[in-house]
Amino acid sequence: MNKKYNLSVMIPIGLFLIIMDQLSKWIIVKTMNVGDSFSVIGNILEITSHRNNGAAWGMLQNQMIFFYIITVIVLLAILYFFKQDAAFKPVMQLGLTLIFAGAVGNFIDRLFRGSVVDFIDTKIINYDFPIFNIADSCLTIGVIVLLYEILVNENKEKKHADI
């Protein structure tokens, strides 16, 4: 029997991701100065202590009130979609959980540190990708999971309903 909601799985996953995000940022703040860097895998992956006062790629710098309002709206929307649209859809539940955890992780930084702590520094081919963190990864992967659910799984459901 399909469970309507996998809260017994999604809540621990979300809490684990938030804790890992905050723990990793705490370690960076306590052990590195802003701008410090060390190599993990040659020039491909480095840990670089960075602070972001904006959104992705440094957009909307120093707009904290805007970020507080948007984050609360996004979190409420995720809870709404989880209740309204994610029943019997574990992939959608996972995507929403990842986005929720990522939004909360960066919200905690903005609220208590005044900026987001970023530290994962990658270079792909010759492109120096913007420095990011675990919360950013959760947001990105969550969006990809939701797109998969919407574009692939829901199309399959529609095809089966039409038969």
N, C-alpha and C positions, 0 to 999 in steps of 0.2 A: 504494500500500500504506500502510495506517495504521501509524504508529509507536506502539509500546506506550507509551513515555514520551518526552516532549519535553524531556528534561533539557538538551539543547544550547540550548534556548530559555529554559526556565524558570529555570535557574541564573543566566544573565546578567540576566534580568528582575529576579529577586529581589535579586541583588547591586546592580544599578543603583538599585533603590528604596531599599535600605538605605543606600547611599552618599548618595543625594539627601536622604534623611531626616536623616542625621547631619550632612551638610554644611550644610543649611538651619538646623538647630538650633545648630551651631557658630557660624554667622554671627550668629544672634540673640543668643547668649550673649556673643559678642565685641563686638557693636556696640550693644547695647541694655541698659538696666537693666530689671529686673523692673518692670512697670507702664508702661513707655514704650510709646507707640503712635503710628502714623502711618497716614493714610488712603491706600488704594489706589484704591478706587472709592467716593467719597462716604461715606455712612454704612453702605453695604452690606458692604464688605470693608475691613478694617483689619489691619495687622500689629501685634500686641500681645504684648509679652514677658511670658510667664506661666509659672509652675512648678506642676505638679500632683503632689502626694504621694499621690494615690489612683488610682482607675480612672476610667472614663468618668463625666463629670458630677461629678467629685470624690468619688465614693463610696469607702468603705474607706480613708480617709486614714491615712497613716503605717503601713500594713501591709506593709512591704517584704518580710519573710520570706515572707509569704503569696504575694505577687506573684512572687517568685523561684521558689517551688515550683510554683505554677500555670502560670507561663510554661514551665518545663521540661517539665511534663506536657503542655501544649498543643503544644509543639514536637515532642515525641515522638509524640503522637497524629497530628499532621499528617503526619509522615514515614510513620507506619504506614498512614494512609488513602491517602497518595500511592501507596505500594507495593501495597496490597491492593485499593483501589477505583477508582483513577484511571487504570488501564491503558486505553488506547484512548479516553480521555475528555479531550480537550484543554481543554474548558471547566472541568471539575473540577480539572485540573492548574493552570490559571490561578488559579482561586479559592483553592486551597490555597497556591499560591506567594505570592499577595497577603497572605493571612493570616499566613503564615510570616514574610514580610518585615516586616509591621507589628509582629508580636510581637517579633521580634528588635530592631527599631529602638527600641521603647519599653523593652525589656529592657536594652539598652546604656545608655540614660539612667539607669534605676534603679540599675544596677550601678555606673556611674562618676560619676554626678552626684547620686545620692540622690533625684532627682525627675525627672519627665518634662517636657521643654521643649515648651511649646505656644505657638503664635503666630498661627495663622490665626483671625481674629476676624470672624465674619459676623453680620449682622442680617437676618433674613428676615421681611419685613413689619414687625411690631413685636416679633418674638421675637429676643432676643439669644442666639443659639446658643452653647453652651459653646465656649471656645477650644480648638482642636485642632491637629494637626500632620500631616505626610505619613504617618507610620506609622499614625495613627488612620484616615486616609483609606484606606490600603491594607486595614486590617482591615475597615472598613465595606464597601468595594467588594468585597472578597473574600467576605464573607458574602452579599452580594447575588448575586454570581456563583454561589456554591454553591447558594443557594436556587433560582436559575433552573435550574441543572443538575438539581437533585433534583426540583423541582416540574414543570418543563416537559420537559426532555430525557429524563429517565428515564420519565416518563409516556408520551412518544412511543415509547420503546423497548418498553415493556410492551404498548402497543397493537399495535405491529408484530409482537411475539412471539405475541400472541393470534390473529393473523390466519392 
